[in-house]
Amino acid sequence: MKRRFFRIFLFLLLSLSGNTIEAQDADRAITPLTWDGTLRRIHVPILMYHYVGEIPANADDMRINLTVETAAFRAQMQYLRDNRYTTISLYDLYAALMRGASLPPNPVVLTFDDGYLGHYTTVFPILQERGFTGTFFIITARADANNPEHLNWQQIREMSDANMDMESHTKDHVELDAQDYDSIVYQVLGSLESLRYYTGREAYFFGFPVGRYNENTLNVMQTLPVWAAVTTQPGTLQTTDRLLEMPRVRISHDTSIAAFARLLSP
C-alpha cells in the first residue's frame, strides 16, 4: 500500500508542477504490444555513444575514451549511409521482437547516453542531414537544473519534435543495483513523467546508468511502464525473452572505421 501511494503521489506531483512548456497530445499507444507467443532472436546492433564532439584540453583518460570526435562520428554515419544501413527506433525493434513486425535491410539503432549538450549541437544536425533517427537517454534532473553541459528542456523538446526518441536514464544517474524499491520507482517513474510532460510524448524505454542493475532492479522494472531496457553488455543479438537486458555495441574514441564495420557484423 505504501508503494502504491508513493507512485500516485509522484505522478500527481509531476503532473501539477509549474512547467512552462505546454505539453502536446502523446502520439504513441499507452499500452505495450501483446506478445504473440513466438520467441525471436534478431541481429540488430544497438550502438552506444556518450560524448560526441571535441575533447577538452583538461580531459582525463575516461573522458577521452568516452568521446567520439566530430570528424570520426561523421565518418561513421557516412559509413552507415554508404553501406545501406537503415536507422530504426527501439519501438521498431520492440515490435519486431514482440509481433514479428518487419524491419528494413541492415537495421541499426543509434543510442546516446546522458543527454550531453553535444548531442544537440553536433549529433542532432548530423543525423538530420542524413535522415537518420536516434535514441537519447536523458538524465532529467540535469535538464531541470539547466546544467550547461547537458541538454535543456527546450532542446529536448526540439529534438523530440524532429522525431528523435527521448528516453529515460533516471532522474539523477544513480546506480540502480544499490537502490531500494522506492528509490528505483522515484528515479525511473519520475524521469518518465518528466519526459512525457516536457515533450508531449510517452517514453517507454530505459537505459541503465553505468550499466548497473541486479535481480531486484529487474523485478521492480517489471512493475513500471517500461517496455524494454538497454544495458552496457556487449552484443548484437536481441531476443524476446530479454527485453530488459538488451545488449549494445560501445563506440569509443579509438574505434576506427574498420573496427566500426566489424562491430556491426553478427
Secondary structure, 3 states (H helix, E strand, C coil): CHHHHHHHHHHHHHHCCCCCCCCCCCCCCCCCCCCCCCCCEEECCEEEECEECCCCCCCCHHHHHCEECHHHHHHHHHHHHHCCCEECCHHHHHHHHHHCCCCCCCEEEEEEECCECHHHHHHHHHHHHHCCCCEEEECHHHHHCCCCCECCHHHHHHHHHCCCEEEECCCCCCCHHHCCHHHHHHHHHHHHHHHHHHHCCCCCEEECHHHCCCHHHHHHHCCCCCCEEEEEEECCEEEHHHCCCEEEEECCCCCCHHHHHHHCCC
